[in-house]
Amino acid sequence: MTDLAQMSRDLGGCYTGVVHDIMRAMGLRNFTLPAGITPLMPEATLCGPAFTIEGHPDDTADPHETLLQWTGLLSKAPAGHIWVCQPHTHDLAQMGELSAETLKNKGVLGCVLDGLARDTHFLMEIGFQTWRRGHTPKDVVGRWLPTGTGHMIHIGDVAIQQGDFLLGDRDGMVRVPRSVLGEVTARSVEAMQTESKVRSAILAGTDPQDAYLRYGKF
């Protein structure tokens, strides 16, 4: 847990623009989540490893069974992770008041949904960062069932493995593969330090092209 928390803090000290540019320069592709998935609280950065969930709508589902399986998902969610769900529907809320309270109390950092949320006033009140496509009062009871956790899911063209890191800020969200997390973080920190030098040069009156040629970054 300590290692995960430190890795989340290190990557979370970067911003998505520089992390994107580093991964692009490394030859990585398909790591930026769709722009339609946005943060409920844009001022708050969300960063941590993914706990992946997948499911599907089912209007024939028994309400009791849906709640049993939903609460089972909540029980599995590990502390220090982000709840990341591909529900295969944009019609039902995949996060609400009691679920968010449960997850927050377990130490879950926030959630990313390729779907909708509800009870958003409460989510904001408790500070449970929620990335979502929109809102609806419609919930999952009798309408949706999970199909699995801990395996690869896709959100847009981004494949997310359990344990991959997500970083989201006002500009959007990127996925950093766990296998290159250390390299991406170190190179992002270095790039931000270089950008600071470029910024200082520009503010001191240096021509922008000269600053780019001097530092190799703009």
PyMOL commands that set and color helices and strands:
alter all, ss='L'
color gray80, all
select helices_A, chain A and resi 2-12+16-25+63-76+97-106+120-126+178-203+208-215
alter helices_A, ss='H'
color red, helices_A
select strands_A, chain A and resi 38-39+46-57+82-86+110-113+116-117+129-132+134-135+144-149+153-155+158-160+165-169+172-176
alter strands_A, ss='S'
color yellow, strands_A
deselect
rebuild
show_as cartoon
